[in-house]
């Protein structure tokens, strides 16, 4: 009797084991993994930090916006932060999926930004104090969201550099060679069109009058504006990074060529029409016209690069 009862118990053991094993596996499959912990900086600390930074950078940003308003060379500065915000907004879904990995190393970036700000204020160097604002933005992103988020927004962050006017010493080093280049190009081209020319530096002596390629006519304004627009154009209308880079680089020679055409056109007006007509309204209008020509050349270059790229891909 005991033997029969023992056999029955032993016979039920495998069945019971299988049932328990199946139950354990089912429970293992249905239990969700614990959520990944995401480190966050306390909200009150972020608010205090933003308040301090706003107080420190308010004079810097006020002066920067004022320069955008009064200096025609940097009037494109209004479009730069607007485009950066647009890029971040268009990438909001991808950014939302990134994990929050707040890093205290952002405090080091913020500390370095404050050091640069102090050096800029004490040294009366506007570029340093304005550039420190970009460093402060980078530090905040790293501190609140992490390095992965900063890498994701690096392009719109770096694009903000175009809203900062370049230092005066660098500006002068760029402007004067552009003046000489434009006057030299006009002096070589106008004789082919029947206009005798004598060039002395950036001054072009014509039979009717002397043309001075001044700083405003150097092309630096169209150069910076066209480079900014070329980057925006490439981002919006092109998906291939090599073509975007080529468009941005090509904006420099396009701006130089367009400005040289403006000087040549002014020389033709002086010689064949009226020296007074070449100044005033027509001089201002020619600046806008040449900028439109630059945009057309940029568009044609883009079309040519697309055709060349597609043919190269088809051959491969």
Backbone as CSV, one residue per row, in Angstrom:
resi,resn,N_x,N_y,N_z,CA_x,CA_y,CA_z,C_x,C_y,C_z
1,UNK,0.835,-1.196,0.000,0.000,0.000,0.000,0.879,1.260,0.000
2,UNK,1.883,1.243,0.869,2.827,2.370,0.879,3.547,2.488,-0.453
3,UNK,3.884,1.342,-1.041,4.598,1.361,-2.319,3.741,1.982,-3.419
4,UNK,2.469,1.664,-3.427,1.574,2.220,-4.451,1.417,3.720,-4.266
5,UNK,1.283,4.162,-2.972,1.130,5.588,-2.717,2.394,6.360,-3.108
6,UNK,3.558,5.808,-2.847,4.828,6.460,-3.210,4.950,6.573,-4.706
7,UNK,4.529,5.556,-5.414,4.606,5.583,-6.881,3.720,6.683,-7.434
8,UNK,2.542,6.855,-6.812,1.630,7.914,-7.291,2.236,9.294,-7.085
9,UNK,2.879,9.509,-5.933,3.519,10.810,-5.654,4.652,11.089,-6.615
10,UNK,5.473,10.055,-6.858,6.601,10.211,-7.772,6.126,10.479,-9.188
11,UNK,5.007,9.859,-9.525,4.492,10.053,-10.876,3.968,11.465,-11.076
12,UNK,3.494,12.105,-10.016,2.942,13.459,-10.143,4.019,14.549,-10.093
13,UNK,5.219,14.189,-9.667,6.294,15.183,-9.541,6.647,15.825,-10.882
14,UNK,6.881,15.061,-11.959,7.215,15.702,-13.236,6.124,16.630,-13.717
15,UNK,4.838,16.251,-13.540,3.739,17.100,-13.980,3.720,18.413,-13.210
16,UNK,3.912,18.290,-11.880,3.928,19.500,-11.054,5.094,20.404,-11.418
17,UNK,6.257,19.783,-11.667,7.442,20.558,-12.044,7.230,21.292,-13.346
18,UNK,6.603,20.650,-14.305,6.346,21.276,-15.603,5.388,22.460,-15.457
19,UNK,4.356,22.284,-14.619,3.388,23.361,-14.422,4.043,24.571,-13.782
20,UNK,4.875,24.288,-12.730,5.565,25.389,-12.059,6.543,26.082,-12.989
21,UNK,7.275,25.297,-13.786,8.234,25.873,-14.718,7.543,26.769,-15.737
22,UNK,6.387,26.291,-16.260,5.636,27.087,-17.224,5.119,28.384,-16.593
23,UNK,4.678,28.287,-15.339,4.179,29.475,-14.643,5.276,30.503,-14.424
24,UNK,6.475,29.995,-14.071,7.605,30.898,-13.856,7.994,31.601,-15.146
25,UNK,8.037,30.843,-16.265,8.396,31.436,-17.548,7.381,32.476,-17.974
26,UNK,6.090,32.159,-17.747,5.042,33.104,-18.105,5.157,34.384,-17.306
27,UNK,5.415,34.239,-16.011,5.584,35.414,-15.157,6.798,36.233,-15.575
28,UNK,7.856,35.524,-16.006,9.071,36.216,-16.440,8.821,37.022,-17.709
29,UNK,7.955,36.506,-18.577,7.673,37.206,-19.824,6.731,38.377,-19.619
30,UNK,5.836,38.283,-18.681,4.818,39.316,-18.512,5.290,40.460,-17.632
31,UNK,6.251,40.213,-16.749,6.723,41.276,-15.864,7.561,42.266,-16.672
32,UNK,7.216,43.545,-16.650,7.944,44.568,-17.383,9.223,44.918,-16.652
33,UNK,10.281,45.235,-17.416,11.537,45.627,-16.769,11.364,46.951,-16.050
34,UNK,12.090,47.157,-15.005,11.965,48.420,-14.251,12.401,49.591,-15.113
35,UNK,11.757,50.738,-14.975,12.131,51.904,-15.784,13.544,52.363,-15.477
36,UNK,14.176,52.866,-16.554,15.534,53.348,-16.396,15.507,54.663,-15.638
37,UNK,16.275,54.747,-14.631,16.300,55.973,-13.831,16.970,57.086,-14.622
38,UNK,16.345,58.255,-14.656,16.865,59.399,-15.377,17.180,60.502,-14.378
39,UNK,18.445,60.857,-14.353,18.866,61.878,-13.405,18.406,63.241,-13.886
40,UNK,17.871,64.034,-12.988,17.390,65.364,-13.308,17.946,66.362,-12.304
41,UNK,18.209,67.554,-12.800,18.601,68.636,-11.921,17.328,69.230,-11.320
42,UNK,17.289,69.480,-10.026,16.084,70.070,-9.419,15.661,71.349,-10.137
43,UNK,14.346,71.504,-10.286,13.806,72.620,-11.054,14.190,73.963,-10.446
44,UNK,14.179,74.071,-9.119,14.483,75.359,-8.506,15.925,75.781,-8.774
45,UNK,16.829,74.801,-8.868,18.211,75.130,-9.187,18.343,75.647,-10.622
46,UNK,17.578,75.039,-11.540,17.603,75.497,-12.931,17.072,76.920,-13.032
47,UNK,15.972,77.215,-12.310,15.376,78.554,-12.352,16.351,79.589,-11.811
48,UNK,17.001,79.278,-10.704,17.968,80.213,-10.128,19.136,80.444,-11.081
49,UNK,19.628,79.359,-11.688,20.756,79.471,-12.609,20.388,80.299,-13.835
50,UNK,19.182,80.074,-14.376,18.732,80.859,-15.530,18.593,82.333,-15.165
51,UNK,18.110,82.618,-13.963,17.986,84.006,-13.537,19.329,84.700,-13.439
52,UNK,20.312,84.007,-12.892,21.656,84.584,-12.768,22.266,84.841,-14.145
53,UNK,22.139,83.868,-15.041,22.701,84.029,-16.384,21.985,85.144,-17.150
54,UNK,20.667,85.240,-16.993,19.933,86.320,-17.659,20.405,87.681,-17.169
55,UNK,20.670,87.805,-15.869,21.158,89.063,-15.312,22.553,89.400,-15.830
56,UNK,23.397,88.379,-15.967,24.768,88.605,-16.425,24.833,88.960,-17.903
57,UNK,24.011,88.316,-18.717,24.133,88.469,-20.167,23.144,89.472,-20.761
58,UNK,22.274,90.065,-19.956,21.325,91.044,-20.486,22.025,92.214,-21.183
59,UNK,23.055,92.834,-20.591,23.739,93.937,-21.305,24.412,93.464,-22.584
60,UNK,24.991,92.263,-22.559,25.683,91.745,-23.737,24.702,91.542,-24.887
61,UNK,23.564,90.916,-24.604,22.591,90.638,-25.656,21.904,91.915,-26.140
62,UNK,21.673,92.862,-25.238,21.064,94.131,-25.646,21.949,94.883,-26.626
63,UNK,23.242,94.925,-26.338,24.184,95.586,-27.242,24.300,94.836,-28.554
64,UNK,24.213,93.520,-28.506,24.308,92.715,-29.729,23.118,92.995,-30.651
65,UNK,21.917,92.995,-30.104,20.728,93.272,-30.909,20.773,94.697,-31.459
66,UNK,21.289,95.617,-30.667,21.434,96.984,-31.150,22.373,97.082,-32.341
67,UNK,23.436,96.300,-32.329,24.358,96.309,-33.468,23.708,95.700,-34.702
68,UNK,22.889,94.662,-34.523,22.144,94.110,-35.657,21.263,95.180,-36.293
69,UNK,20.682,96.027,-35.457,19.727,97.025,-35.950,20.408,98.180,-36.670
70,UNK,21.618,98.551,-36.248,22.249,99.761,-36.770,23.411,99.486,-37.719
71,UNK,23.977,98.300,-37.690,25.114,97.988,-38.557,24.637,97.127,-39.718
72,UNK,24.637,97.644,-40.953,24.154,96.854,-42.095,24.978,95.600,-42.348
73,UNK,26.212,95.585,-41.884,27.044,94.396,-42.103,26.535,93.180,-41.342
74,UNK,25.747,93.417,-40.291,25.299,92.307,-39.453,23.782,92.279,-39.288
75,UNK,23.076,92.848,-40.232,21.614,92.826,-40.156,21.043,91.421,-40.298
76,UNK,21.849,90.501,-40.835,21.390,89.108,-40.955,21.351,88.410,-39.599
77,UNK,21.862,89.064,-38.552,21.913,88.419,-37.242,20.550,88.051,-36.698
78,UNK,19.497,88.779,-37.108,18.156,88.465,-36.621,17.696,87.078,-37.098
79,UNK,18.146,86.673,-38.280,17.686,85.409,-38.837,18.400,84.201,-38.225
80,UNK,19.581,84.419,-37.662,20.384,83.292,-37.187,19.725,82.564,-36.020
81,UNK,19.390,83.233,-34.900,18.737,82.489,-33.812,17.375,81.949,-34.216
82,UNK,16.660,82.660,-35.111,15.361,82.155,-35.560,15.524,80.828,-36.292
83,UNK,16.548,80.736,-37.138,16.772,79.478,-37.856,17.223,78.373,-36.911
84,UNK,18.055,78.694,-35.925,18.489,77.679,-34.965,17.305,77.127,-34.186
85,UNK,16.398,77.998,-33.767,15.197,77.541,-33.078,14.334,76.672,-33.994
86,UNK,14.279,77.034,-35.264,13.501,76.245,-36.224,14.077,74.842,-36.365
87,UNK,15.399,74.739,-36.434,16.032,73.419,-36.558,15.740,72.566,-35.331
88,UNK,15.862,73.158,-34.149,15.583,72.406,-32.922,14.114,71.991,-32.867
89,UNK,13.226,72.878,-33.281,11.794,72.554,-33.266,11.478,71.426,-34.241
90,UNK,12.105,71.433,-35.413,11.863,70.375,-36.394,12.420,69.030,-35.942
91,UNK,13.397,69.057,-35.025,13.998,67.827,-34.522,13.465,67.461,-33.135
92,UNK,12.364,68.064,-32.731,11.877,67.884,-31.357,11.494,66.432,-31.062
93,UNK,10.935,65.720,-32.048,10.550,64.324,-31.805,11.776,63.455,-31.547
94,UNK,12.822,63.672,-32.325,14.054,62.894,-32.121,14.710,63.251,-30.797
95,UNK,14.695,64.522,-30.435,15.297,64.940,-29.171,14.513,64.400,-27.978
96,UNK,13.191,64.304,-28.135,12.364,63.808,-27.032,12.656,62.333,-26.727
97,UNK,13.097,61.592,-27.724,13.374,60.170,-27.535,14.731,59.911,-26.894
98,UNK,15.587,60.911,-26.862,16.903,60.723,-26.260,16.770,60.642,-24.743
99,UNK,17.525,59.753,-24.114,17.442,59.654,-22.651,18.078,60.864,-21.973
100,UNK,17.518,61.233,-20.842,18.084,62.322,-20.063,19.282,61.804,-19.273
101,UNK,20.425,62.377,-19.539,21.648,61.974,-18.853,22.361,63.233,-18.365
102,UNK,21.706,63.931,-17.466,22.268,65.184,-16.950,23.670,64.961,-16.409
103,UNK,24.571,65.854,-16.792,25.975,65.705,-16.405,26.435,66.950,-15.655
104,UNK,27.039,66.711,-14.498,27.553,67.829,-13.723,28.759,68.484,-14.381
105,UNK,29.306,67.845,-15.425,30.399,68.491,-16.153,29.920,69.755,-16.862
106,UNK,28.594,69.892,-17.016,28.080,71.135,-17.570,28.424,72.342,-16.713
107,UNK,28.587,72.118,-15.399,29.002,73.217,-14.526,30.405,73.710,-14.878
108,UNK,31.267,72.784,-15.300,32.611,73.198,-15.722,32.546,74.064,-16.972
109,UNK,31.660,73.689,-17.903,31.487,74.500,-19.113,30.931,75.879,-18.750
110,UNK,29.979,75.910,-17.823,29.439,77.190,-17.385,30.504,78.039,-16.695
111,UNK,31.345,77.411,-15.881,32.417,78.151,-15.219,33.389,78.736,-16.244
112,UNK,33.706,77.951,-17.273,34.594,78.460,-18.329,33.930,79.613,-19.081
113,UNK,32.600,79.506,-19.316,31.880,80.592,-19.982,31.955,81.880,-19.171
114,UNK,31.837,81.777,-17.849,31.919,82.972,-17.002,33.323,83.560,-17.002
115,UNK,34.326,82.701,-17.080,35.703,83.197,-17.164,35.905,83.978,-18.467
116,UNK,35.386,83.428,-19.570,35.495,84.114,-20.870,34.722,85.425,-20.839
117,UNK,33.541,85.411,-20.195,32.754,86.647,-20.074,33.527,87.707,-19.292
118,UNK,34.150,87.311,-18.203,34.932,88.256,-17.405,36.089,88.831,-18.216
119,UNK,36.774,87.956,-18.965,37.888,88.433,-19.796,37.394,89.393,-20.866
120,UNK,36.232,89.107,-21.453,35.705,89.991,-22.480,35.283,91.342,-21.937
121,UNK,34.667,91.346,-20.768,34.223,92.613,-20.175,35.414,93.456,-19.719
122,UNK,36.358,92.822,-19.031,37.523,93.566,-18.549,38.411,94.037,-19.703
123,UNK,38.509,93.226,-20.742,39.338,93.601,-21.885,38.603,94.381,-22.949
124,UNK,37.324,94.713,-22.713,36.513,95.461,-23.677,36.496,94.771,-25.037
125,UNK,36.441,93.447,-25.017,36.391,92.648,-26.248,34.986,92.072,-26.378
126,UNK,34.205,92.654,-27.268,32.812,92.255,-27.414,32.669,90.821,-27.901
127,UNK,33.578,90.405,-28.764,33.450,89.052,-29.319,33.552,88.010,-28.223
128,UNK,34.472,88.176,-27.285,34.635,87.202,-26.215,33.401,87.142,-25.322
129,UNK,32.888,88.301,-24.934,31.716,88.309,-24.063,30.506,87.702,-24.765
130,UNK,30.370,87.922,-26.069,29.243,87.343,-26.805,29.439,85.851,-27.036
131,UNK,30.660,85.449,-27.314,30.926,84.022,-27.506,30.727,83.249,-26.210
132,UNK,30.987,83.894,-25.084,30.774,83.221,-23.802,29.304,82.872,-23.602
133,UNK,28.410,83.641,-24.234,26.977,83.319,-24.145,26.686,81.976,-24.801
134,UNK,27.341,81.687,-25.904,27.169,80.381,-26.549,27.737,79.264,-25.673
135,UNK,28.855,79.539,-25.018,29.406,78.542,-24.096,28.448,78.293,-22.935
136,UNK,27.791,79.351,-22.463,26.824,79.187,-21.372,25.637,78.334,-21.826
137,UNK,25.190,78.529,-23.054,24.102,77.694,-23.586,24.525,76.233,-23.626
138,UNK,25.756,75.989,-24.101,26.257,74.615,-24.156,26.321,74.007,-22.759
139,UNK,26.801,74.777,-21.792,26.875,74.270,-20.433,25.510,73.940,-19.856
140,UNK,24.510,74.760,-20.138,23.160,74.485,-19.654,22.593,73.209,-20.268
141,UNK,22.812,73.029,-21.559,22.300,71.819,-22.219,22.931,70.574,-21.617
142,UNK,24.240,70.616,-21.410,24.930,69.462,-20.833,24.476,69.227,-19.402
143,UNK,24.314,70.290,-18.639,23.935,70.155,-17.241,22.520,69.596,-17.079
144,UNK,21.595,70.035,-17.913,20.192,69.648,-17.756,19.864,68.373,-18.519
145,UNK,20.403,68.256,-19.736,20.009,67.133,-20.589,21.122,66.109,-20.826
146,UNK,22.370,66.545,-20.863,23.473,65.612,-21.073,24.194,65.851,-22.385
147,UNK,25.343,65.196,-22.510,26.174,65.352,-23.705,25.502,64.786,-24.946
148,UNK,24.659,63.770,-24.809,23.990,63.210,-25.984,23.052,64.242,-26.618
149,UNK,22.382,65.034,-25.802,21.533,66.088,-26.334,22.363,67.198,-26.975
150,UNK,23.497,67.524,-26.363,24.331,68.574,-26.953,24.858,68.148,-28.318
151,UNK,25.252,66.884,-28.447,25.691,66.404,-29.760,24.552,66.472,-30.768
152,UNK,23.334,66.227,-30.311,22.188,66.248,-31.222,21.862,67.660,-31.701
153,UNK,22.148,68.669,-30.880,21.840,70.055,-31.256,23.103,70.841,-31.591
154,UNK,24.170,70.145,-31.915,25.436,70.842,-32.164,25.331,71.755,-33.381
155,UNK,24.669,71.317,-34.446,24.577,72.152,-35.657,23.859,73.474,-35.380
156,UNK,22.640,73.467,-34.826,22.010,74.773,-34.550,22.773,75.604,-33.530
157,UNK,23.469,74.946,-32.590,24.277,75.698,-31.633,25.462,76.359,-32.339
158,UNK,26.163,75.611,-33.188,27.315,76.176,-33.890,26.889,77.255,-34.883
159,UNK,25.688,77.131,-35.445,25.211,78.130,-36.400,25.032,79.494,-35.733
160,UNK,24.828,79.498,-34.419,24.679,80.768,-33.695,25.931,81.637,-33.770
161,UNK,27.057,81.052,-34.160,28.274,81.854,-34.312,28.101,82.953,-35.351
162,UNK,27.237,82.719,-36.341,27.058,83.703,-37.404,26.297,84.939,-36.928
163,UNK,25.706,84.885,-35.753,25.010,86.071,-35.250,25.966,86.993,-34.496
164,UNK,27.198,86.544,-34.250,28.172,87.336,-33.510,29.091,88.050,-34.491
165,UNK,29.142,89.368,-34.464,30.089,90.086,-35.327,31.523,89.688,-35.027
166,UNK,32.294,89.554,-36.082,33.679,89.145,-35.915,34.474,90.301,-35.300
167,UNK,35.589,90.017,-34.622,36.378,91.089,-34.006,36.834,92.119,-35.033
168,UNK,36.978,93.362,-34.585,37.331,94.454,-35.491,38.671,94.215,-36.175
169,UNK,39.634,93.645,-35.438,40.946,93.423,-36.034,40.875,92.385,-37.150
170,UNK,40.025,91.372,-36.965,39.836,90.373,-38.017,39.024,90.963,-39.165
171,UNK,38.034,91.786,-38.826,37.193,92.425,-39.844,38.056,93.263,-40.795
172,UNK,38.978,94.031,-40.228,39.836,94.871,-41.071,40.790,94.039,-41.917
173,UNK,41.262,92.931,-41.364,42.153,92.062,-42.127,41.441,91.404,-43.302
174,UNK,40.135,91.245,-43.214,39.364,90.654,-44.313,38.902,91.717,-45.296
175,UNK,38.489,92.873,-44.774,37.871,93.900,-45.612,38.845,94.493,-46.624
176,UNK,40.034,94.881,-46.182,40.962,95.550,-47.093,41.396,94.655,-48.260
177,UNK,41.738,93.386,-48.043,42.030,92.535,-49.211,40.844,92.391,-50.168
178,UNK,39.620,92.392,-49.625,38.452,92.335,-50.498,38.327,93.618,-51.322
179,UNK,38.641,94.759,-50.729,38.623,96.010,-51.470,39.633,95.979,-52.627
180,UNK,40.827,95.512,-52.346,41.850,95.434,-53.391,41.460,94.428,-54.469
181,UNK,40.864,93.318,-54.068,40.470,92.298,-55.032,39.388,92.820,-55.968
182,UNK,38.392,93.514,-55.409,37.308,94.051,-56.236,37.819,95.136,-57.178
183,UNK,38.663,96.021,-56.685,39.199,97.085,-57.548,40.113,96.515,-58.621
184,UNK,40.884,95.477,-58.282,41.760,94.854,-59.269,40.950,94.160,-60.369
185,UNK,39.889,93.490,-59.977,39.039,92.820,-60.972,38.377,93.834,-61.887
186,UNK,37.904,94.945,-61.325,37.287,95.976,-62.158,38.308,96.631,-63.081
187,UNK,39.509,96.871,-62.572,40.541,97.510,-63.393,40.971,96.627,-64.557
188,UNK,40.906,95.320,-64.418,41.266,94.412,-65.508,40.126,94.202,-66.492
189,UNK,38.897,94.380,-66.050,37.745,94.085,-66.900,37.262,95.307,-67.667
190,UNK,37.242,96.478,-67.043,36.706,97.678,-67.685,37.415,98.042,-68.987
191,UNK,38.747,97.917,-69.113,39.370,98.214,-70.415,38.847,97.336,-71.547
192,UNK,38.462,96.100,-71.269,37.886,95.250,-72.305,36.554,95.793,-72.802
193,UNK,35.892,96.582,-71.953,34.594,97.154,-72.299,34.716,98.598,-72.777
194,UNK,35.934,99.012,-73.097,36.153,100.337,-73.664,36.292,101.451,-72.669
195,UNK,36.573,101.124,-71.415,36.699,102.150,-70.386,38.156,102.201,-69.937
196,UNK,38.876,103.288,-70.239,40.261,103.393,-69.769,40.312,103.553,-68.248
197,UNK,41.240,102.874,-67.641,41.300,102.810,-66.179,42.740,102.979,-65.715
198,UNK,42.909,103.669,-64.598,44.178,103.741,-63.895,43.888,103.450,-62.428
199,UNK,44.437,102.370,-61.931,44.144,101.960,-60.558,45.301,102.311,-59.636
200,UNK,44.969,102.868,-58.500,45.934,103.143,-57.444,45.383,102.579,-56.143
201,UNK,45.809,101.381,-55.792,45.285,100.732,-54.602,43.821,100.389,-54.796
202,UNK,42.965,100.924,-53.926,41.532,100.668,-54.041,40.797,101.828,-54.714
203,UNK,41.526,102.713,-55.378,40.943,103.837,-56.104,41.111,103.601,-57.599
204,UNK,40.010,103.682,-58.338,40.002,103.471,-59.784,39.779,104.818,-60.452
205,UNK,40.770,105.270,-61.197,40.667,106.543,-61.902,40.023,106.305,-63.270
206,UNK,38.847,106.903,-63.468,38.143,106.860,-64.747,38.251,108.227,-65.424
207,UNK,37.987,108.311,-66.721,38.045,109.640,-67.376,37.089,110.640,-66.766
208,UNK,35.919,110.181,-66.297,34.917,111.117,-65.786,35.124,111.433,-64.311
209,UNK,35.538,110.472,-63.539,35.692,110.670,-62.103,36.507,109.520,-61.526
210,UNK,36.815,109.614,-60.239,37.545,108.553,-59.544,36.562,107.750,-58.702
211,UNK,36.672,106.430,-58.797,35.852,105.525,-57.992,36.696,104.962,-56.864
212,UNK,36.214,105.112,-55.662,36.898,104.525,-54.511,36.110,103.308,-54.027
213,UNK,36.773,102.168,-54.006,36.161,100.959,-53.467,36.328,101.027,-51.958
214,UNK,35.336,101.628,-51.318,35.410,101.852,-49.878,35.094,100.571,-49.122
215,UNK,35.148,100.675,-47.794,34.887,99.501,-46.953,33.478,98.964,-47.177
216,UNK,32.526,99.877,-47.384,31.146,99.440,-47.611,30.984,98.711,-48.936
217,UNK,31.903,98.974,-49.872,31.841,98.325,-51.191,32.780,97.129,-51.290
218,UNK,33.357,96.715,-50.178,34.317,95.610,-50.215,33.643,94.271,-50.460
219,UNK,32.356,94.178,-50.157,31.636,92.918,-50.327,31.557,92.098,-49.069
220,UNK,32.082,92.629,-47.966,32.056,91.859,-46.724,30.626,91.659,-46.245
221,UNK,29.758,92.649,-46.500,28.372,92.527,-46.073,27.674,91.395,-46.822
222,UNK,27.803,91.390,-48.144,27.179,90.330,-48.930,27.842,88.991,-48.677
223,UNK,29.131,89.008,-48.342,29.837,87.763,-48.068,29.267,87.070,-46.839
224,UNK,29.110,87.806,-45.753,28.593,87.205,-44.523,27.123,86.829,-44.660
225,UNK,26.355,87.686,-45.321,24.932,87.385,-45.491,24.736,86.188,-46.401
226,UNK,25.504,86.132,-47.493,25.338,85.029,-48.434,25.796,83.713,-47.820
227,UNK,26.860,83.732,-47.033,27.311,82.503,-46.378,26.248,81.989,-45.414
228,UNK,25.647,82.910,-44.670,24.568,82.517,-43.754,23.393,81.921,-44.511
229,UNK,22.987,82.584,-45.585,21.862,82.085,-46.367,22.207,80.786,-47.090
230,UNK,23.457,80.612,-47.478,23.857,79.373,-48.142,23.714,78.179,-47.197
231,UNK,24.057,78.367,-45.931,23.901,77.285,-44.960,22.427,76.983,-44.733
232,UNK,21.620,78.034,-44.618,20.180,77.827,-44.446,19.584,77.152,-45.682
233,UNK,19.975,77.617,-46.847,19.491,77.045,-48.104,19.860,75.571,-48.210
234,UNK,21.113,75.240,-47.887,21.547,73.849,-47.970,20.809,72.943,-47.006
235,UNK,20.537,73.462,-45.808,19.827,72.640,-44.822,18.391,72.380,-45.239
236,UNK,17.729,73.383,-45.802,16.317,73.253,-46.131,16.078,72.495,-47.438
237,UNK,16.965,72.649,-48.410,16.704,72.127,-49.750,17.648,71.014,-50.173
238,UNK,18.521,70.574,-49.287,19.463,69.509,-49.642,19.658,68.586,-48.447
239,UNK,19.691,67.293,-48.724,19.851,66.311,-47.648,21.257,65.724,-47.587
240,UNK,22.033,65.892,-48.644,23.377,65.306,-48.683,24.395,66.281,-48.097
241,UNK,25.094,65.823,-47.086,26.034,66.694,-46.375,27.155,67.231,-47.258
242,UNK,27.778,66.430,-48.145,28.851,66.993,-48.992,28.381,68.169,-49.847
243,UNK,27.173,68.092,-50.380,26.660,69.199,-51.191,26.389,70.415,-50.314
244,UNK,25.885,70.187,-49.107,25.678,71.309,-48.181,26.989,72.033,-47.899
245,UNK,28.046,71.273,-47.669,29.348,71.879,-47.386,29.862,72.645,-48.601
246,UNK,29.699,72.077,-49.799,30.156,72.747,-51.014,29.400,74.052,-51.254
247,UNK,28.112,74.055,-50.982,27.334,75.283,-51.146,27.803,76.366,-50.180
248,UNK,28.086,75.974,-48.933,28.564,76.954,-47.957,29.927,77.515,-48.364
249,UNK,30.821,76.648,-48.840,32.149,77.109,-49.258,32.075,77.950,-50.525
250,UNK,31.182,77.575,-51.433,31.069,78.306,-52.702,30.491,79.693,-52.521
251,UNK,29.836,79.955,-51.400,29.265,81.282,-51.187,30.346,82.362,-51.131
252,UNK,31.568,81.995,-50.739,32.644,82.986,-50.639,33.051,83.493,-52.026
253,UNK,33.451,82.612,-52.976,33.800,83.141,-54.301,32.611,83.760,-55.031
254,UNK,31.414,83.244,-54.806,30.239,83.839,-55.449,30.045,85.276,-54.984
255,UNK,30.184,85.520,-53.677,30.039,86.875,-53.157,31.124,87.797,-53.698
256,UNK,32.345,87.298,-53.819,33.443,88.119,-54.338,33.202,88.462,-55.804
257,UNK,32.798,87.470,-56.592,32.526,87.717,-58.020,31.377,88.697,-58.199
258,UNK,30.304,88.514,-57.408,29.152,89.405,-57.524,29.525,90.834,-57.168
259,UNK,30.333,91.026,-56.142,30.736,92.380,-55.772,31.630,93.006,-56.841
260,UNK,32.476,92.198,-57.457,33.300,92.717,-58.563,32.422,93.156,-59.725
261,UNK,31.358,92.414,-59.997,30.423,92.811,-61.058,29.743,94.136,-60.715
262,UNK,29.500,94.349,-59.443,28.891,95.615,-59.027,29.825,96.783,-59.303
263,UNK,31.099,96.639,-59.009,32.067,97.712,-59.262,32.192,97.959,-60.760
264,UNK,32.215,96.877,-61.525,32.304,97.027,-62.988,31.076,97.745,-63.525
265,UNK,29.892,97.367,-63.019,28.671,98.040,-63.468,28.668,99.516,-63.122
266,UNK,29.186,99.858,-61.946,29.269,101.259,-61.555,30.207,102.025,-62.487
267,UNK,31.330,101.402,-62.839,32.253,102.042,-63.778,31.624,102.269,-65.144
268,UNK,30.829,101.352,-65.624,30.148,101.519,-66.911,29.120,102.644,-66.851
269,UNK,28.398,102.736,-65.725,27.431,103.830,-65.573,28.131,105.184,-65.581
270,UNK,29.273,105.256,-64.901,30.017,106.513,-64.845,30.505,106.909,-66.235
271,UNK,30.964,105.958,-67.008,31.570,106.246,-68.305,30.533,106.520,-69.393
272,UNK,29.470,105.748,-69.425,28.549,105.814,-70.556,27.205,106.468,-70.238
273,UNK,26.965,106.825,-68.989,25.688,107.454,-68.689,25.918,108.775,-67.972
274,UNK,25.938,108.765,-66.657,26.082,109.998,-65.891,26.759,109.654,-64.572
275,UNK,27.858,110.325,-64.249,28.522,110.027,-62.966,27.609,110.214,-61.757
276,UNK,26.718,111.206,-61.831,25.815,111.416,-60.706,24.807,110.282,-60.568
277,UNK,24.428,109.675,-61.702,23.451,108.578,-61.662,24.037,107.327,-61.015
278,UNK,25.361,107.206,-61.060,26.008,106.021,-60.500,26.041,106.050,-58.983
279,UNK,25.644,107.163,-58.412,25.633,107.278,-56.962,24.185,107.359,-56.466
280,UNK,24.012,107.434,-55.186,22.667,107.567,-54.638,21.839,106.302,-54.787
281,UNK,20.650,106.485,-55.414,19.694,105.385,-55.506,20.263,104.197,-56.277
282,UNK,20.894,104.463,-57.411,21.388,103.370,-58.238,22.514,102.607,-57.546
283,UNK,23.278,103.308,-56.747,24.338,102.622,-56.016,23.743,101.661,-54.979
284,UNK,22.711,102.121,-54.266,22.044,101.255,-53.289,21.298,100.120,-53.973
285,UNK,20.610,100.456,-55.065,19.844,99.439,-55.788,20.762,98.371,-56.367
286,UNK,21.935,98.771,-56.830,22.862,97.781,-57.399,23.315,96.784,-56.346
287,UNK,23.404,97.246,-55.082,23.771,96.325,-54.011,22.735,95.231,-53.829
288,UNK,21.455,95.620,-53.807,20.388,94.621,-53.705,20.351,93.727,-54.940
289,UNK,20.548,94.333,-56.111,20.497,93.557,-57.352,21.604,92.509,-57.393
290,UNK,22.789,92.905,-56.997,23.907,91.966,-57.017,23.696,90.849,-55.995
291,UNK,23.052,91.158,-54.873,22.779,90.109,-53.896,21.786,89.100,-54.467
292,UNK,20.805,89.575,-55.209,19.868,88.659,-55.874,20.609,87.811,-56.904
293,UNK,21.533,88.442,-57.632,22.341,87.679,-58.593,23.141,86.599,-57.879
294,UNK,23.650,86.909,-56.706,24.407,85.918,-55.933,23.524,84.732,-55.565
295,UNK,22.301,85.010,-55.172,21.380,83.926,-54.837,21.069,83.075,-56.059
296,UNK,20.920,83.714,-57.202,20.671,82.957,-58.440,21.863,82.073,-58.774
297,UNK,23.072,82.619,-58.628,24.275,81.807,-58.884,24.371,80.634,-57.915
298,UNK,23.986,80.865,-56.672,23.997,79.777,-55.690,22.995,78.697,-56.077
299,UNK,21.826,79.106,-56.543,20.814,78.138,-56.969,21.302,77.347,-58.191
300,UNK,21.906,78.029,-59.155,22.407,77.337,-60.342,23.528,76.366,-59.974
301,UNK,24.379,76.761,-59.044,25.430,75.853,-58.596,24.829,74.622,-57.935
302,UNK,23.787,74.822,-57.155,23.127,73.693,-56.506,22.556,72.725,-57.541
303,UNK,21.931,73.265,-58.571,21.372,72.411,-59.615,22.482,71.634,-60.332
304,UNK,23.594,72.316,-60.597,24.716,71.643,-61.262,25.296,70.536,-60.379
305,UNK,25.427,70.797,-59.084,25.934,69.767,-58.176,24.978,68.583,-58.089
306,UNK,23.685,68.845,-58.112,22.710,67.749,-58.084,22.829,66.873,-59.328
307,UNK,22.959,67.519,-60.494,23.091,66.749,-61.738,24.372,65.928,-61.728
308,UNK,25.464,66.568,-61.328,26.746,65.857,-61.285,26.704,64.708,-60.288
309,UNK,26.096,64.942,-59.127,26.024,63.912,-58.100,25.168,62.735,-58.560
310,UNK,24.046,63.049,-59.211,23.155,61.972,-59.677,23.814,61.164,-60.785
311,UNK,24.554,61.833,-61.668,25.259,61.087,-62.718,26.345,60.205,-62.131
312,UNK,27.053,60.738,-61.138,28.081,59.942,-60.484,27.500,58.726,-59.784
313,UNK,26.323,58.883,-59.148,25.682,57.763,-58.497,25.175,56.740,-59.489
314,UNK,24.691,57.216,-60.656,24.202,56.289,-61.667,25.342,55.457,-62.256
315,UNK,26.505,56.074,-62.442,27.654,55.338,-62.977,28.133,54.283,-61.981
316,UNK,28.117,54.652,-60.712,28.558,53.695,-59.688,27.600,52.515,-59.604
